Structures are given as C-alpha cells and as structure tokens.
Amino acid sequence: MWGGRFAEGPSAVMREINASIPFDKRLWKQDLRGSVAHCQMLKAKGIIDAADADIILDGLAKIEAEYEAGGLVENLALEDIHMHVESRLAELIGPAAGRLHTARSRNDQVATDFRLWVRDSIDAITGGLEAYAQALLRRAEEHADTVIPGFTHLQVAQPVTLGHHLMAYHEMARRDLGRFADARARLNECPLGAAALAGTGFPTDRFMTAKALGFDRPTANSLDSVSDRDFAIEFLTSAVQASLHLSRLAEEIIIWASQPYGFVKLPDSYSTGSSIMPQKRNPDAAELVRGHAGRILGCMTSLMVTMKGLPLAYSKDMQDDKPPVFEAYDLLALSIAAMTGMIDEIAFVPERMRAAAAGGFSTATDLADWLAREAGVPFREAHHITGRAVKAAEDAGVMLPDLPLETLAAIDARIDRRVYDVLSVEASVASRKSHGGTAPDQVRARIAEAKQQWEKR
C-alpha cells in the first residue's frame, strides 16, 4: 500500500495496532455507495475515462454482491474497509481500479462513510423510538383512569393515573426523537472531495457527489471536513439521553415487579428464572436496559476524550472513533426493542396500584386545597392545618377519608362534610384538571394530541 516510501514492511505488532478492518468492515455498504458516487462524478467531469469508469462501477457492483453474501475476508495487511474494497476491485478489473482513488483521500473517504453510517443508524433508531413511543401511547390510553401512586423521593406523594405516568415517558421519547432529528440535520453535509486536508486540484463537482449520496450540501472547509467528528459525538449524546430515559422506566418496572409492590406481572418473554430458586421471575431484560445506559455513557465519554486535544487535521487517534459509536448503537437499538416489547406485553395490576395510591395520606394536599378554595384559608395556613389532620389520622391508624368529621372540625372549625368529596383518590385524580394534569380527561386530551402529531409525521 505504501509504495516506495518504506524499505521494509510493518512489524506484526504495527500491522495489528494499525488495522481497523475488524470493526470498520461494518462500513462496507457506505464505502461502496461513496465509491460509486465518486466514480460517477469523475466520469461526468471527464477526470477519468468513461470506459474505465464503467468497468469500475461494474466491479463495485460485483463486490457488493459478494459482501451481501458474506464474502468479506479480513486481511490485516489491508488495514481497513477502504483498502479491502480497493484491493478486491483490482483483483476483479485490474489496473483500472487504481483510477478510483483519483481526487480523494482515505481521510475524506472515511469521514463520508462514517457520516453515512451514522445517518443510517439515526434513521433506524428513530424507527425504534417511534414504535416505543406508540406502545406507551397505546398503554396510556388503556389506563387513562387507572389510579397509581405518584411518588417524590420514592415516597407516596399524590395519586395520579397510570396513563398520565406512561405519557410522561412518551414526552421523553418525543424529545429523544427531536434530538436525533437535530443531529441528523447537522451531520447531513458531505466531506467527499476534501481529500487529505486541503482539497484537490482536479476539477471535481462536490455538489454532485453530495446530492448523489443524499446530503444537503458539501462541507465548507476541507480541514474541518476530514477532522470533524461532531456528528458522531452528537449521535452519542442523543443516544445517552435516550438510554437514560429507557433506564428510568426500566428501574420503575423492576421496582413495580417486586413483591412488596406487585404493580405489574412480567411477561415470560422478558423474564428469566433462577438456577436455584424455582419461584423466581427475574426482570433481567429491564435490568440489562438499565445497565446498558452506563455502557452507552461510557461510549460517549470515550469518544469525547479521544477528540479533546487533537490538532487539525486528521490524526490516527480518530481511527478509534468508530467502536464506541458502533457499540452504543447496538446497545441502544437492543434496549429500545426490549422496552417496546415489555411495554406491549406487561400486565398491570390496577388493584395493587389503587391500594398503594390510597396509602401514605396521598390526598393530604387535596385537604389543603379544599381549605384554601372553599374556606378561604391562606394556603400556608391550610398546609399547617392539614399537617395536624395527617397527625391525627396517623395516631388513629386510619387514612384521611376515614377520620370522623368531629375530629377534623376539632382541628379547624371551617372544615365541614363537603371535604369528604375531595379526599378519595379518585376525587383527587379527577380534580387535577390543569393543562398537562393527571385528570383522566386531561390524559385523554394529551393522548389525542399525540395521536394527531403521529399522524402528521
């Protein structure tokens, strides 16, 4: 490969550390697409002979068919996917293969291949996230009225509906989709034609190759073109945020599936047993999703640290840009699929949720709100009155709705029988009618809006 510059070949260690084919073989489709576009441009501009160009294009089509059939054979001496393609092309068509590399470098070639791969991966992740978000939407609609405890500090706070809870994760997924869409829009510029770092003296048409590869435009600066990996970092930061959201729901499923909670029954298809305890149904899929978030975060950190001190333009450190991106994609795609399947198949247990929602004096705020609204008590004073009522219920070993009226009236004479209309969990939930609140009507309204948004996509 290195021509006459070196008298001796690389050592075995150098050959191994320098080779990237074990991982960058994943770019073979993108590499062939880029080579086809480049060859067509060279032909159109008369930079290479039309007959040679046609022979090259025919050879690239044959390589594509071979690789589709699993025919790529790794050779560390050929270093990377680009040289594997070029070497195989030379075997197939002879010296004309050498003309394909006219007016390009491996630097702009790999930058183009990698952008194409990340763009394809964003499209795949977007499809997965859309399916996940719609699974949440379906289950939320099914449980728009189902009462569940809302928590702060993992303590029962106020009753909400399960539909409202699931729609919170739908909102997270919607933002995740937005982040990936933004990242895709920014990466959609084509580095091909920037050559090694300074551009080329050949009369190329970078707009032609950009259009052929589905990019919006060519990149504007040749130095930046070959050294930029912002698009990969943005992909990773979007992947991290999405994985954190998946991990939060996975954690809740793990908690809900535990015997003290019993809010859900895990499907057999997303559970495992124990090697020693036959009664166990372990939430392994959810636990692995939770664990994958940490690995994806590590992938982002890895690439950021790799890039943090690199001078312009290309440095060999950047060969290590792809493994963390590939790993993060694999983990995120699998996590999304697992969470979508779990949401689709999980069985909720409304009676356990309802019972838990009634505990912990979860309607205490409703008493305070009633005092402020019906009796004109300043809310801060109403808060203190309610605290005394909670203490009385705690001492009596009953819930707030079970306190006798005389006990409540003794705490504050402004409390009358109407207060019992707001102290049940159903009444509490139904009263939260503010936009985005947990009242079933509000939940259904947000679901309807979400459905309309999906129809417009």
ZIPEGI-V647829 format. One record per residue. N is the residue number from 1. SS is DSSP state (hx for helix, st for strand, lp for the rest). PSI is psi in degrees with one decimal (999 if undefined). Layout:
n/ss/psi
N/SS/PSI
N/SS/PSI
//
This chain:
n/ss/psi
1/lp/-36.8
2/lp/8.1
3/lp/-136.6
4/lp/8.6
5/lp/-35.7
6/lp/138.5
7/lp/-28.7
8/lp/155.4
9/lp/171.6
10/lp/153.1
11/lp/167.2
12/hx/-38.5
13/hx/-43.5
14/hx/-39.7
15/hx/-40.5
16/hx/-43.1
17/hx/-26.5
18/hx/-19.9
19/lp/136.6
20/lp/1.1
21/hx/-30.3
22/hx/-27.4
23/hx/-34.9
24/hx/2.4
25/hx/-18.9
26/hx/-15.0
27/hx/11.0
28/hx/-38.8
29/hx/-44.3
30/hx/-36.7
31/hx/-41.0
32/hx/-39.4
33/hx/-45.0
34/hx/-39.8
35/hx/-38.9
36/hx/-47.5
37/hx/-41.5
38/hx/-43.4
39/hx/-42.6
40/hx/-37.6
41/hx/-44.2
42/hx/-39.3
43/hx/-47.4
44/hx/-34.1
45/lp/0.3
46/lp/19.7
47/lp/-32.9
48/lp/156.9
49/lp/141.4
50/hx/-38.1
51/hx/-43.5
52/hx/-41.5
53/hx/-43.0
54/hx/-38.0
55/hx/-42.9
56/hx/-47.1
57/hx/-38.5
58/hx/-40.8
59/hx/-40.3
60/hx/-37.4
61/hx/-38.6
62/hx/-40.0
63/hx/-41.5
64/hx/-43.9
65/hx/-39.2
66/hx/-46.6
67/hx/-35.0
68/hx/-33.9
69/lp/6.5
70/lp/32.0
71/lp/5.5
72/lp/123.6
73/lp/118.7
74/lp/138.1
75/lp/108.5
76/hx/-26.9
77/hx/-23.8
78/hx/-0.7
79/lp/-63.1
80/lp/178.3
81/hx/-31.6
82/hx/-44.9
83/hx/-29.4
84/hx/-43.6
85/hx/-46.1
86/hx/-41.3
87/hx/-44.1
88/hx/-36.0
89/hx/-40.7
90/hx/-38.5
91/hx/-35.6
92/hx/-39.3
93/hx/-5.3
94/hx/-153.7
95/hx/-25.5
96/hx/-23.8
97/hx/-31.8
98/hx/-18.0
99/hx/-18.3
100/hx/-30.3
101/hx/5.7
102/lp/132.2
103/lp/24.7
104/lp/164.1
105/lp/163.4
106/hx/-23.4
107/hx/-50.7
108/hx/-24.7
109/hx/-48.6
110/hx/-35.6
111/hx/-39.1
112/hx/-47.2
113/hx/-44.6
114/hx/-40.8
115/hx/-43.5
116/hx/-42.0
117/hx/-44.4
118/hx/-40.2
119/hx/-45.2
120/hx/-38.5
121/hx/-38.3
122/hx/-41.4
123/hx/-40.0
124/hx/-43.4
125/hx/-39.4
126/hx/-43.2
127/hx/-41.1
128/hx/-42.7
129/hx/-36.0
130/hx/-42.6
131/hx/-39.6
132/hx/-46.2
133/hx/-38.6
134/hx/-29.7
135/hx/-42.3
136/hx/-41.8
137/hx/-43.5
138/hx/-46.1
139/hx/-32.9
140/hx/-43.0
141/hx/-38.9
142/hx/-31.0
143/lp/36.9
144/lp/-25.5
145/lp/-8.5
146/lp/123.8
147/st/137.3
148/st/149.1
149/st/135.5
150/st/138.7
151/st/147.2
152/st/140.9
153/lp/24.3
154/lp/23.2
155/st/143.9
156/st/126.2
157/st/-69.4
158/st/150.4
159/st/141.8
160/st/-177.2
161/st/152.1
162/hx/-37.4
163/hx/-41.5
164/hx/-42.7
165/hx/-46.9
166/hx/-33.3
167/hx/-23.5
168/hx/-40.7
169/hx/-29.4
170/hx/-40.9
171/hx/-41.1
172/hx/-44.5
173/hx/-37.0
174/hx/-41.9
175/hx/-38.1
176/hx/-42.6
177/hx/-39.5
178/hx/-40.0
179/hx/-43.4
180/hx/-38.0
181/hx/-41.5
182/hx/-43.5
183/hx/-40.2
184/hx/-41.6
185/hx/-39.2
186/hx/-33.4
187/hx/-11.8
188/lp/51.6
189/st/144.7
190/st/121.0
191/lp/-13.4
192/lp/130.5
193/lp/-9.6
194/lp/-14.9
195/lp/-143.2
196/lp/-44.4
197/lp/-19.1
198/lp/4.3
199/lp/-165.8
200/lp/154.9
201/lp/-7.9
202/lp/149.7
203/lp/64.7
204/lp/166.8
205/lp/92.9
206/hx/-26.2
207/hx/-34.1
208/hx/-47.4
209/hx/-36.9
210/hx/-45.7
211/hx/-42.1
212/hx/-31.1
213/lp/6.1
214/lp/16.3
215/lp/156.5
216/lp/-32.1
217/st/165.8
218/st/155.8
219/lp/154.9
220/lp/-14.7
221/lp/123.2
222/hx/-35.3
223/hx/-47.9
224/hx/-34.6
225/hx/-43.6
226/hx/-15.6
227/hx/-7.5
228/lp/130.5
229/lp/23.1
230/hx/-39.2
231/hx/-35.3
232/hx/-39.9
233/hx/-41.3
234/hx/-39.2
235/hx/-44.7
236/hx/-40.2
237/hx/-37.6
238/hx/-39.5
239/hx/-40.1
240/hx/-47.3
241/hx/-42.4
242/hx/-41.1
243/hx/-33.5
244/hx/-40.3
245/hx/-43.6
246/hx/-38.6
247/hx/-36.9
248/hx/-44.0
249/hx/-37.9
250/hx/-42.2
251/hx/-39.7
252/hx/-39.4
253/hx/-40.7
254/hx/-46.1
255/hx/-48.0
256/hx/-30.2
257/hx/-12.1
258/lp/152.5
259/lp/-38.8
260/lp/-27.7
261/lp/-62.5
262/lp/29.6
263/lp/-25.0
264/st/156.6
265/st/122.0
266/lp/141.8
267/lp/147.6
268/hx/-34.3
269/hx/-15.5
270/hx/28.5
271/lp/164.3
272/st/166.9
273/lp/-171.7
274/lp/147.6
275/lp/-14.6
276/lp/-24.2
277/lp/100.0
278/lp/-17.0
279/lp/-10.9
280/lp/143.0
281/lp/101.2
282/st/138.5
283/lp/55.5
284/hx/-38.7
285/hx/-45.5
286/hx/-38.7
287/hx/-37.3
288/hx/-37.0
289/hx/-43.7
290/hx/-41.9
291/hx/-36.7
292/hx/-30.2
293/hx/-38.8
294/hx/-39.7
295/hx/-39.2
296/hx/-39.7
297/hx/-39.8
298/hx/-37.3
299/hx/-43.9
300/hx/-45.7
301/hx/-41.6
302/hx/-49.0
303/hx/-38.2
304/hx/-42.1
305/hx/-37.3
306/hx/-40.5
307/hx/-13.2
308/lp/-28.8
309/lp/20.1
310/lp/126.7
311/lp/162.3
312/lp/141.5
313/lp/-90.5
314/lp/139.2
315/lp/153.3
316/hx/-20.9
317/hx/-33.0
318/hx/-9.6
319/hx/-26.0
320/hx/10.7
321/hx/-27.4
322/hx/-41.3
323/hx/-44.4
324/hx/-33.0
325/hx/-43.1
326/hx/-45.0
327/hx/-44.5
328/hx/-42.8
329/hx/-49.0
330/hx/-45.9
331/hx/-43.2
332/hx/-43.7
333/hx/-42.4
334/hx/-40.5
335/hx/-43.4
336/hx/-44.6
337/hx/-41.4
338/hx/-44.0
339/hx/-35.9
340/hx/-45.0
341/hx/-41.7
342/hx/-45.0
343/hx/-39.8
344/hx/-38.4
345/hx/-14.5
346/lp/143.4
347/st/119.0
348/st/152.7
349/lp/87.1
350/hx/-35.3
351/hx/-35.9
352/hx/-38.8
353/hx/-44.3
354/hx/-42.6
355/hx/-41.2
356/hx/-34.6
357/hx/-28.0
358/hx/-14.3
359/lp/174.1
360/lp/19.8
361/lp/45.8
362/lp/-15.4
363/lp/16.9
364/hx/-41.2
365/hx/-30.6
366/hx/-34.4
367/hx/-44.6
368/hx/-43.0
369/hx/-39.5
370/hx/-43.7
371/hx/-41.3
372/hx/-39.6
373/hx/-44.4
374/hx/-30.9
375/lp/-1.9
376/lp/22.0
377/lp/131.9
378/lp/138.5
379/hx/-38.8
380/hx/-38.2
381/hx/-40.6
382/hx/-35.2
383/hx/-43.7
384/hx/-39.3
385/hx/-44.5
386/hx/-37.8
387/hx/-38.3
388/hx/-35.1
389/hx/-40.4
390/hx/-41.9
391/hx/-40.6
392/hx/-42.1
393/hx/-39.0
394/hx/-44.0
395/hx/-34.7
396/hx/-9.1
397/lp/32.9
398/lp/170.1
399/lp/163.7
400/hx/-44.0
401/hx/-14.3
402/hx/-3.0
403/lp/133.7
404/lp/150.4
405/hx/-37.3
406/hx/-32.7
407/hx/-45.5
408/hx/-41.2
409/hx/-30.7
410/hx/-29.7
411/hx/-41.7
412/lp/123.0
413/lp/-14.5
414/lp/-9.4
415/lp/127.7
416/lp/-174.9
417/hx/-23.8
418/hx/-20.7
419/hx/-27.9
420/hx/-15.5
421/hx/-16.7
422/lp/-1.7
423/lp/-8.7
424/lp/157.0
425/hx/-35.4
426/hx/-42.7
427/hx/-38.9
428/hx/-48.4
429/hx/-45.6
430/hx/-25.5
431/hx/-15.7
432/lp/71.5
433/lp/3.5
434/lp/155.6
435/lp/125.9
436/lp/4.8
437/lp/-179.8
438/lp/-4.1
439/lp/135.9
440/hx/-38.6
441/hx/-39.1
442/hx/-40.7
443/hx/-45.4
444/hx/-36.2
445/hx/-42.6
446/hx/-36.0
447/hx/-43.1
448/hx/-42.1
449/hx/-42.8
450/hx/-40.8
451/hx/-41.3
452/hx/-39.6
453/hx/-39.5
454/hx/-37.7
455/hx/-28.2
456/hx/-13.8
457/lp/999
//
